[in-house]
Amino acid sequence: MATWTGRGLRGSVLEDMINRTNEKYRDAGLALVQKIPTPITPITIDKKSSQITLAYFDQKSTVDYIGAVQGIPVCFDAKESASDTFSLQNIHDHQVRFMSDFEKQEGVAFFLIYYTKKDTLYYLRLRDMLPFWERAKSGGRKSFRYDELDESWVLPKKRDVFVPYLDMINMDLMYREERGGSE
């Protein structure tokens, strides 16, 4: 059985914080965003406990969360980084394709990155991640450093909301509007 520090539960604290935030946003009528379960096929099931003990992934998952905020489609993926360097191996080609296609349909796609060492949540817009992605694809560094990011996208700390990403979506939409949708 995995312990709370094991790889099997990596990200579960962040996901729990996001799930609680999503419940609060739903209850307030602000947003409807849900966790997308990763599709699996069970191989072995413990007959006594009815728990799956061995399984494989059916297909590549797209993103962790998808939904709507005041009628605006949103999708995002939650990631954690224990250091100031974020490895792009944590992001997959199929996710970037899905998120790019999602934005072409006038949706908002982003990553929420929790820098555990700094205890900082960061809203990384897809368009801000793509230069790092292209740099890696063309043979450059396969990661980016925290100091390469724009600090204005750090999520504010709030008492009543664990992961106040709606503030950042609002800022993202304002940037897009100021630039005529090209931002």
PESULMO-V440835 format. One record per residue. N is the residue number from 1. RES is the residue in one letter. PHI is phi in whole degrees, 0 to 359 (* if undefined). NEAR is the number of other C-alpha atoms within 10 Angstrom. D_FIRST is the distance of its C-alpha to the first C-alpha in Angstrom with 1 decimal. Layout:
# PESULMO-V440835
n=N res=RES phi=PHI near=NEAR d_first=D_FIRST
n=N res=RES phi=PHI near=NEAR d_first=D_FIRST
This chain:
# PESULMO-V440835
n=1 res=M phi=* near=6 d_first=0.0
n=2 res=A phi=288 near=8 d_first=3.8
n=3 res=T phi=269 near=9 d_first=6.5
n=4 res=W phi=294 near=11 d_first=9.8
n=5 res=T phi=265 near=8 d_first=11.3
n=6 res=G phi=284 near=9 d_first=9.2
n=7 res=R phi=301 near=10 d_first=11.1
n=8 res=G phi=298 near=11 d_first=9.0
n=9 res=L phi=251 near=11 d_first=10.4
n=10 res=R phi=301 near=14 d_first=13.6
n=11 res=G phi=85 near=15 d_first=16.6
n=12 res=S phi=291 near=14 d_first=15.1
n=13 res=V phi=293 near=12 d_first=17.3
n=14 res=L phi=300 near=20 d_first=20.3
n=15 res=E phi=299 near=18 d_first=19.7
n=16 res=D phi=297 near=12 d_first=19.5
n=17 res=M phi=296 near=15 d_first=22.8
n=18 res=I phi=293 near=23 d_first=24.4
n=19 res=N phi=299 near=18 d_first=23.5
n=20 res=R phi=294 near=15 d_first=25.1
n=21 res=T phi=297 near=20 d_first=28.0
n=22 res=N phi=300 near=25 d_first=28.5
n=23 res=E phi=297 near=16 d_first=28.7
n=24 res=K phi=297 near=17 d_first=31.3
n=25 res=Y phi=297 near=18 d_first=33.2
n=26 res=R phi=296 near=15 d_first=33.2
n=27 res=D phi=299 near=11 d_first=34.4
n=28 res=A phi=275 near=10 d_first=37.1
n=29 res=G phi=73 near=11 d_first=38.2
n=30 res=L phi=270 near=15 d_first=37.7
n=31 res=A phi=200 near=21 d_first=35.2
n=32 res=L phi=230 near=20 d_first=33.1
n=33 res=V phi=232 near=22 d_first=30.1
n=34 res=Q phi=234 near=17 d_first=27.0
n=35 res=K phi=287 near=17 d_first=23.6
n=36 res=I phi=266 near=14 d_first=23.7
n=37 res=P phi=290 near=10 d_first=20.7
n=38 res=T phi=281 near=13 d_first=19.8
n=39 res=P phi=289 near=12 d_first=21.0
n=40 res=I phi=229 near=13 d_first=18.7
n=41 res=T phi=244 near=12 d_first=19.5
n=42 res=P phi=292 near=14 d_first=17.0
n=43 res=I phi=253 near=10 d_first=17.3
n=44 res=T phi=232 near=12 d_first=15.2
n=45 res=I phi=237 near=13 d_first=14.6
n=46 res=D phi=290 near=10 d_first=13.3
n=47 res=K phi=294 near=8 d_first=16.7
n=48 res=K phi=290 near=6 d_first=15.8
n=49 res=S phi=260 near=7 d_first=13.6
n=50 res=S phi=61 near=9 d_first=15.1
n=51 res=Q phi=264 near=11 d_first=11.9
n=52 res=I phi=285 near=13 d_first=12.0
n=53 res=T phi=253 near=11 d_first=9.9
n=54 res=L phi=211 near=12 d_first=12.3
n=55 res=A phi=205 near=12 d_first=14.8
n=56 res=Y phi=229 near=10 d_first=17.3
n=57 res=F phi=284 near=11 d_first=19.3
n=58 res=D phi=292 near=11 d_first=22.7
n=59 res=Q phi=208 near=10 d_first=24.6
n=60 res=K phi=289 near=12 d_first=24.6
n=61 res=S phi=283 near=15 d_first=24.1
n=62 res=T phi=272 near=20 d_first=27.0
n=63 res=V phi=228 near=24 d_first=26.2
n=64 res=D phi=283 near=18 d_first=23.7
n=65 res=Y phi=224 near=21 d_first=26.4
n=66 res=I phi=209 near=19 d_first=29.8
n=67 res=G phi=173 near=19 d_first=32.5
n=68 res=A phi=222 near=16 d_first=35.9
n=69 res=V phi=238 near=19 d_first=37.3
n=70 res=Q phi=50 near=10 d_first=40.8
n=71 res=G phi=87 near=11 d_first=41.4
n=72 res=I phi=260 near=13 d_first=40.1
n=73 res=P phi=292 near=19 d_first=37.3
n=74 res=V phi=227 near=22 d_first=34.4
n=75 res=C phi=215 near=23 d_first=31.4
n=76 res=F phi=204 near=24 d_first=29.0
n=77 res=D phi=239 near=21 d_first=25.8
n=78 res=A phi=257 near=18 d_first=23.6
n=79 res=K phi=227 near=20 d_first=22.7
n=80 res=E phi=235 near=20 d_first=21.7
n=81 res=S phi=222 near=17 d_first=23.3
n=82 res=A phi=276 near=12 d_first=22.6
n=83 res=S phi=232 near=13 d_first=26.1
n=84 res=D phi=278 near=14 d_first=29.6
n=85 res=T phi=248 near=14 d_first=29.4
n=86 res=F phi=254 near=19 d_first=27.8
n=87 res=S phi=280 near=14 d_first=27.1
n=88 res=L phi=288 near=15 d_first=28.5
n=89 res=Q phi=296 near=11 d_first=26.0
n=90 res=N phi=283 near=10 d_first=23.9
n=91 res=I phi=243 near=15 d_first=26.6
n=92 res=H phi=247 near=14 d_first=27.4
n=93 res=D phi=309 near=11 d_first=30.9
n=94 res=H phi=295 near=13 d_first=30.3
n=95 res=Q phi=290 near=17 d_first=29.3
n=96 res=V phi=297 near=19 d_first=32.5
n=97 res=R phi=298 near=11 d_first=34.6
n=98 res=F phi=299 near=16 d_first=33.2
n=99 res=M phi=295 near=25 d_first=33.8
n=100 res=S phi=296 near=17 d_first=37.2
n=101 res=D phi=297 near=13 d_first=38.2
n=102 res=F phi=299 near=16 d_first=37.0
n=103 res=E phi=291 near=17 d_first=39.3
n=104 res=K phi=296 near=10 d_first=42.2
n=105 res=Q phi=268 near=10 d_first=41.9
n=106 res=E phi=69 near=12 d_first=42.5
n=107 res=G phi=268 near=17 d_first=38.9
n=108 res=V phi=246 near=23 d_first=37.2
n=109 res=A phi=239 near=25 d_first=34.3
n=110 res=F phi=202 near=23 d_first=32.4
n=111 res=F phi=244 near=21 d_first=29.2
n=112 res=L phi=255 near=21 d_first=27.8
n=113 res=I phi=247 near=20 d_first=26.5
n=114 res=Y phi=259 near=22 d_first=25.0
n=115 res=Y phi=273 near=19 d_first=26.0
n=116 res=T phi=297 near=14 d_first=23.6
n=117 res=K phi=297 near=11 d_first=25.8
n=118 res=K phi=269 near=11 d_first=28.8
n=119 res=D phi=52 near=8 d_first=27.1
n=120 res=T phi=230 near=13 d_first=29.2
n=121 res=L phi=259 near=22 d_first=28.8
n=122 res=Y phi=234 near=24 d_first=31.0
n=123 res=Y phi=264 near=25 d_first=32.5
n=124 res=L phi=256 near=20 d_first=33.1
n=125 res=R phi=295 near=18 d_first=35.6
n=126 res=L phi=306 near=18 d_first=35.4
n=127 res=R phi=297 near=14 d_first=38.9
n=128 res=D phi=276 near=14 d_first=38.0
n=129 res=M phi=279 near=16 d_first=35.1
n=130 res=L phi=302 near=13 d_first=37.2
n=131 res=P phi=299 near=11 d_first=39.4
n=132 res=F phi=294 near=19 d_first=36.3
n=133 res=W phi=298 near=22 d_first=35.1
n=134 res=E phi=295 near=13 d_first=38.6
n=135 res=R phi=301 near=14 d_first=38.9
n=136 res=A phi=293 near=16 d_first=35.8
n=137 res=K phi=295 near=11 d_first=37.1
n=138 res=S phi=266 near=10 d_first=40.4
n=139 res=G phi=96 near=8 d_first=39.0
n=140 res=G phi=277 near=11 d_first=38.6
n=141 res=R phi=304 near=14 d_first=35.7
n=142 res=K phi=261 near=16 d_first=32.4
n=143 res=S phi=202 near=16 d_first=31.3
n=144 res=F phi=225 near=18 d_first=33.1
n=145 res=R phi=265 near=12 d_first=33.5
n=146 res=Y phi=304 near=15 d_first=33.3
n=147 res=D phi=289 near=9 d_first=36.9
n=148 res=E phi=274 near=9 d_first=37.9
n=149 res=L phi=267 near=15 d_first=37.0
n=150 res=D phi=280 near=12 d_first=39.4
n=151 res=E phi=296 near=11 d_first=38.5
n=152 res=S phi=291 near=11 d_first=40.1
n=153 res=W phi=260 near=18 d_first=36.9
n=154 res=V phi=285 near=18 d_first=34.7
n=155 res=L phi=291 near=20 d_first=33.6
n=156 res=P phi=291 near=17 d_first=35.3
n=157 res=K phi=273 near=12 d_first=33.5
n=158 res=K phi=228 near=9 d_first=34.3
n=159 res=R phi=287 near=8 d_first=33.6
n=160 res=D phi=268 near=9 d_first=33.4
n=161 res=V phi=224 near=16 d_first=31.3
n=162 res=F phi=295 near=18 d_first=28.0
n=163 res=V phi=229 near=24 d_first=28.7
n=164 res=P phi=283 near=20 d_first=32.5
n=165 res=Y phi=285 near=21 d_first=32.7
n=166 res=L phi=297 near=15 d_first=35.7
n=167 res=D phi=301 near=12 d_first=37.9
n=168 res=M phi=286 near=19 d_first=37.0
n=169 res=I phi=298 near=20 d_first=37.6
n=170 res=N phi=300 near=12 d_first=41.0
n=171 res=M phi=296 near=14 d_first=41.8
n=172 res=D phi=302 near=17 d_first=40.8
n=173 res=L phi=294 near=15 d_first=43.1
n=174 res=M phi=295 near=14 d_first=45.9
n=175 res=Y phi=299 near=14 d_first=45.8
n=176 res=R phi=297 near=13 d_first=46.0
n=177 res=E phi=295 near=12 d_first=48.9
n=178 res=E phi=298 near=10 d_first=50.8
n=179 res=R phi=256 near=10 d_first=50.6
n=180 res=G phi=65 near=9 d_first=51.6
n=181 res=G phi=85 near=11 d_first=48.2
n=182 res=S phi=276 near=8 d_first=48.0
n=183 res=E phi=273 near=13 d_first=45.6
